[in-house]
Amino acid sequence: MLKGIFFGCLAGICYGTNPLGALKLYDYGFTPETVLCYRFAFAAILLGVTLIACRLPFKVNRREFGVLLLLGFLFAVCAQTLYASFNFMDAGLASTLLFLYPLEVAVIMGLFFKEKLRAKTAISIAVSLAGLALLYRGGEGGVALSTVGLLLVFVSSLSYAIYIVVVNRARFLTSSVKITFYVVTFCLFFMLLYATFFGSGFPPLPATPGQWGWGLMLGFVPTYLSLVFMAKAIKIVGSTPTAITGALEPLTAVCIGVFVFGEAMTLRLALGIVLILASVLLITVRRTSK
């Protein structure tokens, strides 16, 4: 079980680097859908190369194809709404509020799949949400939420929660790398459709080394690594514990804000970080003590 928790923590940390690459590319004047197309295109290439290097077959059956298509759509919605929210609120705050998804996973599993919500799981969720509340009001004088930004993050978190549940219930027998390759490829397909018909148009190729570098970073760290680690974690420990270990995602986003973008580290932020780490410890102790 400890191995699954470890993979879940790595997935959360990697996913938390999203604002870093996204905001750097926004500085070049790119729209959210263009940035996401770069992200998923680079990730699909990396995953395809991995499949070839590991001599893993690309073939999937009809049932797997349908589920993977659904996962690609869910992840596209999750990514687009999260990246769009960066234009309405601080990226670290948006990434923090995204962490509503563990609670949503627990509710979905309880309502539709009769999964019992254990006491320590409930406490872990409560502690993590308390930490998030502190992070949300972490700046001097507090932060005024944008209604549009809040709605976008809610849609993002809900689609991510459904994504985690579907991965868990699908019970794939194939490798995590193949699952992630098809999810990312289908996600790229949906993002290209959105960009072409509803967004800023078909994405241009990156024009500078910086654009190539940040696009590759987004494809590798918060996409390639985070999705592979998350798929491995879900297979080992299930949906709800994996979602809770994702508490390290907003923690990572806050640290990037402090150390990269020069945001102040207040006492409230520090307490929020401690509570989030405590929530991860609670779920880890529950799983590894069996």
N, C-alpha and C positions, 0 to 999 in steps of 0.2 A: 504493500500500500504506500510505503514511503516513496517509492519510485514514482508512482502516479502523482502524488502531491508535489514532488520535485518538478515533474514535467508541467504541472499546472501553474506553479510559481514562475517557471521560465516563460511560459506562454503569456502570463500577465505582464511580466517585465518587458518582454519584446513588444507586445501590443501597445504598451504605454509610451513607446517612442514615436507613435503616429504624429503627434503635434510637431515634433522637431522637423521631420522631413516636409510635412505639409506646409507649415508656415514659411519655411525656407523657399519652397517653390511658389507660394503665394507672393513672395517678395519679387519674383520674376514676372508677376502679372498673370499667372495661370489661374483658371477657375477650378473649383473642387472636382468637377467631372474629368477635366484634363489631367489633373494630378492623380486621380484614381486610375485613369487609363494607364498612365506611366507605371503606377504601382503594380497593377495586376499584370501588365504585359511583361515587366521584368520578372515578376514572381513566376509566371507561367513558363517563361524560358528556363529559369533556374530549376524548377520542378521537372520539366521535361528532360533537361540534361541529367538530373539525378536519376530519373527512371531509366534512361538509357545506360548510364554508368553502372547502375546496380542490376542491369539486365532484367528489369521488371517489365512485364507485358502491359501494353496500354489498353488491352481489351477489357470491356465491362459488359455485363449482361443487361437486358432490357430494364429489369427492376432497378438495378444500380444506376443506370443512366437517368431514369426518371427522378430518383431521389437526389442524385448529384445536381441535376438541373434545378431542382427546388432549392437546394442548399446554395447554389450559385446566385439565385435570385435573392434569397434572404440576406446573403452577405453583401450583395450589391446595394440593397436598400439600407442595410446597417451602415455601410461605409459612406454612401452618398449623404445620408442625413447627418451623420456625425461630422463629416468634413464641411457640410453646409453650415452647421451650427457654429463653426469656428468664426464665421463672418458676423455672428450676432452676440457672441460672448467669448470671454477668454478661453483659449484652447485647453488650458489646464482644468478650468472649471467644467467645461463640457466633458472632458475625459473622466473627471471625477463623478459627475452626475450620471454618466453612462453606466456606472456600477450599480444601478438599480437592477441590472439583469440577474444577479444571483437570487434576489427575492422573487423575481418573476419566474425564474426556473423552478424554484421550490414550489411556488403556487401552481404552476402548470403541471408539474409532476404530481402534486397532491390532488388537484382537481380532476385531471384526465387519466392519470395512471395509478392513482391510489397509493402513491409513495408516502409512507409515514414520515412526518416531519419530527425528527428526534429533538430532544430538549437541547442538546449541545449545538445542533445545527441552527435551531432558532436563536439561541444565545449568540452564536457566531454571527449570524445575519444582523442581529440587533446591535452588536458591538461595532460591526463594520459600518452600519448605517450611522451610528453615533459619530464615528470617526469622519465619515463623509460630511455630516452636518457641520463639523468643525472646519473641515477643509473648504466647504462651500462658503462659509463666512470667514475665511481665513485671512483676508486682507484687512488693512487698516480701514475702519469705518464700515466694513462689510461690502457686499457686492449686490447690486440690483440686477435681478434676473430679467432677461429678455423673454417675453412670452413665446415668440417665434422660436428662439433658440431652445427654450425648454421643451416645446413640442417636438422639435427635430430630434433632440437627444432622447426623449421618451420613445419615439418611433424607432430610433437606432437601438436602444437597449432592448426593446420588446422583440425586434427582429433577430437580435443576437441571442436572446434567450430561447426563442423558437428554434434557431439554428442549432444550439447546443442540445436541445431535447431531441431534435430530429436525428442528429448524429448518434446520440445514445440509443434511440429506439430502432434505428435502421440496422444496427448490429452488423456492420460491414465485416466481411471476412478478408477483404483485401488490405493492402498495406496503407498506412497513414499517408505516405508520400503520394500514392496514386489518388487517394480520396482528395487530398489537397490540390493536386494538379487539376483535376476536373472541376472542383469547386472554383478555383481561381480562373480557369479558362472560361467557364460559363459566366462567372462574374464579370470578366473582361468583355464578353459578348454583350451582356446587358448594359454595361457602362458605355460601350461604343454606340449602342442603339440610343441610349438616353442623350449622350453628348451630341450625336448627329441630328436627332429630330427634336429634342427639347432643350438642349443646352447651348454651349458656345460653338458647336460645330465639331467636325472630325478633328481629333487632336493632332497638332503638328509634331514633328520629331523634335526632341530636345536639341537646342542650338549651341549650348555652351558646355564645357566640362562640368561646371557646377550643376547645371540642370540634369545632366546624365548621372552625376554622382548622387544627388539627392533622390532622383527617381530610382536608382539602383538600391539605395539604402532603404527606401520604402518597400520595394519589392522583396528585399531579403529579410530585414529584421522584423517589422510588424506584420508581415504577411507570410513569407516562406517559413521562418522559424516559429512564429507564434501559432500558426494553424497546424503545423506538424506536431508541435509539442502539445497543443490542446487536444488533438485527435488521440494521441497516445495516452494522455491523462484520462480522457473520458472512457477509453477502453479499459483502463485499470481500476479507476475509483468511481466512475459514474458522473452524471451531469451536475448534480448539486454541489458536491465537494469541489469539482473542477471550477465551477462558477465562483465559488467563495474564494478559492486561492487566487482568482483573478483580481482580488483586492489590491494586488501589487501593481495593477495597471494604472489606477489613478495616483498611487504613490510615486510611480516612476514619472508620470506626467508632472507632478508637483516638483519633484527633484530637478527635472529638466527646466522647469520654469525658474527655479531658484538659481541653479548653477550655470545655465546657458543663457537665459534671458534676463537674469539679474533681478528676479522678483524677490521681495523681502521674505525671510523666514521668521514668522511671528510665533509667539507661544501657542496660539490657537492652532496653527499649522502643525507644530511639533506634537501637540496632544492628539490631533487627528491622525497623524502618521503612526503614533504609538498604538492607538486603538485599532487601526487597520491591521497592523502587524499582529496584535493580540488576537484578532478574529481569525487570521490565518493559522496562528499557533493552536487555537482551540480546535479547529477542524482537523489539523494535522495530528494532534494528540488523540482525538477520537478515532481516527482511521488507523493509526499505527499501533494503538494499544490493544487491538484485537488479535 
